Amino acid sequence: MTTETEADCLFCKIVAGLQPADVVADTERVLAFRDIDPQAPVHVLVVPKEHHGDVSVLAAADPELLAEVVAVADEIAHDLADGQYRFIFNSGPRAGQSVFHVHGHVLAGTQLGWSPA
């Protein structure tokens, strides 16, 4: 079922091929593409092809799909970097989520620091 939110969702448009993206992985249920504003040498967004608002919604609706998202992230980190990576989900606008289609950020390729907000 498509809602107005899904119809306007940037990541749904990327999944549908209506918006260009630099795709690095594409499975039956998961798509991964390079972030347009990278924060590390490797910065890839990993999204389920189904629209879910955030990671907790996805976990409740389809934990197996969440596991697939994590598995694709791990494959990307091993393919594009040395397998050492950070995988981040932002949930909600105060946490930095700006596209409300769940997506994990794979960050790798450099020494990653930690800076609490």
N, C-alpha and C positions, 0 to 999 in steps of 0.2 A: 504494500500500500504506500503510495507516494503522498507525502504531505507537502504543504507549501514550503516548509523549512527545507525539506529534501530537494525540492525543485530549485531552490535558490542556493543550495549548498555548493561551494566551490569544489570540494573533494568529490561529491557525487558527479559533478560535471567532468572532472578529470577522469574518474572511473568510467564514465560513459563515452569518453573520447571527445567531449565537446570543448574541452579546455586543454591546451598543450601542457605537457610535463616531461621531464627527463626521467623516464622510467628505468629503474634498475632491477626490479623484480615484479613478476606478474604471475600469480597462481589463480586457481579457480575462484578463490574467495578473498584474496589479499593482493593489494597493489602497493608498491613502494617506489618513491620517486624522490629526486634531490630537492631539498629545500631551496626556495628562491632567494633566501637571505641566510646563507649558511653561517653557523656559529662555530664551526670546526672544519678541518679539511674534509672530513666525511660527515655530512649532515643529511640524513635521509629520513623522510616521513614514511611511516608504514601504516596503512589504513585498511580496514576491512572494506570490501566492496559494498556491503550492506550499510545503510546509514544507521548509526547509533550515536547519540549525543556525546557521551564521554565514556571513559573506561569502566566506571562502575555500572553504567547502563548495559554496556556490552557484556561484562562479567555476569550480570544477572540474567541477561537474555540468551547468551550463547557462549558459555565458558570454553567450549571447544574451539570456537572461532578466535577467542582471545588467545588461546594457546597457539593457534596457527600464526597469529600476528607476532607473537614472541618468537616463534621458530623462524619466521622469515627475517625478523630483525637480527637474530643470531647468525643466520646464513649470510646476510649482507655484511655484517661486521667481520666475518671470516673472509669473505670474498674481496672486500674493499679496504680492509685494514688488517691488523694483526690479531683480531679476535678479542681485543680489549676495548670495551666500549661502555658508554652510558646509554641507557634506554629510559626515556622520560615521557610520562603522560602528564599533560597539564589538564586539570579538570576545573572549569569555571573561569570566568573572566579575571578574578583577582589572582588566580594562579597562572595567568598568562595565556589561557586558551582564547584564541581569536577566531578559529573556525570550529563550529560546534558539530563536527563529525569526528568521532574518536580517532586520534592519531598518536602514534608514538614516535619520538625523535630518537634516531640512532646517531650518536655523536662519537666520533673516533678519529684517529689519525694524528693525535697530539696529546700532550700531557693535559688532562682536564683538571682544573681547580675546583674548589667548592667555595661558594659564597652565599650563605643564607640571606634571605631577603630581609 
